[in-house]
Amino acid sequence: MRENVGSTDRTFRIIIGFVLLGMIFFEPVGWWGLLGLAPYISGIFRFCPLYNLVGLNTVAAVR
């Protein structure tokens, strides 16, 4: 599994995932907040399966 999520992308994914997971405890979102697991986990592991399918890579190339 090769990294395909860069540092800025990773930061946003972790924050968005954490916020969505936190919103589980509030009525308007409810269990839909579990969708926050996808960006949170992909941010932690620096790998996004959807990016892999589409061919995207937000990791800066190192020369």
Number of C-alpha atoms within 10 A of each C-alpha: 9 10 14 22 24 16 14 11 16 24 16 14 23 20 15 18 23 18 14 22 20 15 18 17 12 10 8 10 14 14 14 12 19 16 13 21 17 14 23 23 17 21 24 13 14 21 20 21 12 10 13 15 8 8 9 13 16 15 15 10 7 4 3
